[in-house]
Amino acid sequence: MGENEGKTDLFCNYRAFGRKDCIAVPIRYSRYDSPGVFVDGMMFNRGTGGIYFETDKLLPPGADIYIRVINGAAQVHGNEDLYRGHVMWCRKIVREDAYIYGVGVRFLINTCSECEDTIPYDQINRTLDYLHLCPDCTRKLDSLQDGHLRRSIEEYLQGNII
């Protein structure tokens, strides 16, 4: 039996998407429930499915956040500069007699409920009925007067087609 056979690695990589290490890249993040209140962080790896960053603030697992990458050259995918993510885990790290937190974030991908295009998070229009619409589909829906036709279309987009 080899030296590492049968041993369990508690930090084994179980990610659905690969990640690439990067030189520390500054980011700013905001809690979904406090939009516009951005906090500094430093990203250390990134991938299609998420990122790892460090911050001096505790972020509870399950929190939804917005992430803005400060260095445009380090964009994760597409031309978006604002991403929405879900905090998967947050661990306390001791560094030079100070505590910081390492945070693992999975990206949430929003698509338009009508045309199914991927929408940059700063362009999402969420209706009162929780539809996510791109700017073009929002204009089309807004061009309809309130009434039976508009309600029927909204119900169809929500999946209520009975």
C-alpha positions in Angstrom: 0.0 0.0 0.0 1.4 3.4 -1.0 2.1 6.2 1.5 -1.1 8.1 0.8 -3.5 5.2 0.1 -6.4 4.9 2.5 -5.8 8.4 4.0 -8.6 10.9 3.9 -7.8 14.5 2.8 -10.2 16.8 4.6 -9.5 19.6 2.1 -10.0 17.5 -1.0 -11.3 19.5 -4.0 -14.9 18.7 -4.6 -15.7 21.6 -6.9 -18.0 21.3 -9.8 -15.9 23.7 -11.8 -12.2 24.1 -11.9 -10.5 27.2 -10.3 -7.4 29.1 -11.3 -5.2 30.7 -8.7 -4.6 34.4 -9.3 -2.4 37.1 -7.8 -4.4 38.9 -5.1 -7.1 40.8 -7.0 -9.1 43.5 -5.1 -12.9 43.0 -5.1 -15.8 44.7 -3.4 -18.9 42.8 -2.3 -22.3 43.7 -1.0 -24.9 41.6 0.8 -28.0 41.1 -1.4 -30.1 42.4 1.5 -28.0 45.6 1.7 -27.3 46.5 -1.9 -25.0 49.4 -2.4 -23.1 48.9 0.8 -19.8 47.5 -0.5 -17.0 46.0 1.6 -13.4 45.3 0.4 -12.1 41.9 -0.1 -9.2 40.2 -1.9 -9.8 37.4 -4.5 -7.2 34.6 -4.6 -8.8 32.1 -7.1 -11.5 32.1 -9.6 -13.4 29.9 -12.0 -16.6 29.7 -14.1 -18.5 28.5 -11.1 -17.2 30.7 -8.3 -14.4 32.4 -6.4 -12.5 32.3 -3.2 -11.8 35.6 -1.5 -10.7 36.9 1.9 -12.3 39.7 3.9 -12.3 41.0 7.5 -16.1 40.6 7.8 -17.9 37.4 8.7 -20.3 36.3 5.9 -22.7 33.6 7.0 -23.1 30.5 4.7 -26.3 30.9 2.7 -26.0 34.6 2.2 -26.4 36.0 -1.3 -23.9 38.7 -2.3 -23.0 40.9 -5.2 -19.3 40.9 -6.2 -17.6 43.6 -8.1 -14.1 42.8 -9.5 -12.0 45.9 -9.3 -9.4 44.9 -11.8 -11.2 44.5 -15.2 -8.5 42.2 -16.5 -9.5 39.6 -13.8 -13.1 39.3 -14.9 -14.4 35.8 -14.4 -16.6 35.3 -17.4 -18.2 37.4 -20.0 -18.0 41.2 -19.9 -19.9 41.5 -16.7 -18.3 43.4 -13.8 -20.9 42.6 -11.2 -21.7 39.1 -10.2 -24.2 37.6 -7.9 -23.0 34.7 -5.7 -24.1 32.5 -2.9 -21.8 32.0 0.1 -21.1 28.3 0.4 -18.7 28.5 3.4 -16.8 31.0 5.5 -13.8 30.1 7.7 -11.9 32.1 10.2 -8.2 32.4 9.4 -5.5 33.7 11.8 -3.0 36.0 10.1 -0.4 38.1 11.9 -2.4 38.4 15.2 -5.5 39.3 13.3 -8.6 37.4 12.2 -9.8 37.4 8.7 -12.3 35.2 6.9 -11.8 32.9 3.8 -15.0 32.8 1.8 -16.1 30.3 -0.9 -18.7 31.7 -3.2 -20.7 29.9 -5.9 -22.0 32.2 -8.7 -25.7 32.4 -9.3 -26.5 32.7 -13.0 -29.5 34.6 -13.9 -31.3 34.2 -17.2 -34.2 36.1 -18.6 -37.5 34.4 -17.8 -38.7 35.2 -21.4 -35.8 35.0 -23.9 -33.4 32.9 -21.6 -30.4 35.2 -22.4 -27.8 35.4 -19.6 -28.2 38.8 -17.9 -25.4 40.8 -16.2 -26.5 41.2 -12.6 -26.6 45.0 -12.7 -29.1 44.8 -15.6 -31.6 42.4 -14.1 -35.2 43.6 -13.7 -37.0 41.6 -11.1 -40.8 42.0 -11.2 -43.1 41.9 -8.2 -43.9 38.3 -9.2 -40.1 37.3 -9.1 -39.6 37.2 -12.8 -36.1 38.0 -14.0 -36.2 40.0 -17.2 -33.5 41.4 -19.5 -33.9 45.1 -20.4 -35.4 44.3 -23.8 -38.0 41.9 -22.4 -38.8 44.4 -19.6 -39.5 47.1 -22.2 -41.8 44.8 -24.2 -43.7 43.8 -21.0 -43.9 47.4 -19.9 -45.3 48.5 -23.3 -48.5 46.4 -22.5 -51.2 48.1 -20.6 -52.3 46.6 -17.3 -55.1 44.2 -18.0 -56.0 40.6 -18.9 -53.3 40.2 -21.7 -50.5 41.4 -19.5 -51.6 39.3 -16.5 -51.8 36.2 -18.8 -48.3 36.8 -20.2 -46.9 37.2 -16.7 -48.6 34.1 -15.5 -47.3 32.2 -18.5 -43.8 33.3 -17.7 -44.2 32.1 -14.1 -45.4 28.7 -15.3 -49.0 29.2 -14.3 -50.6 28.2 -17.6 -53.7 26.4 -16.4 
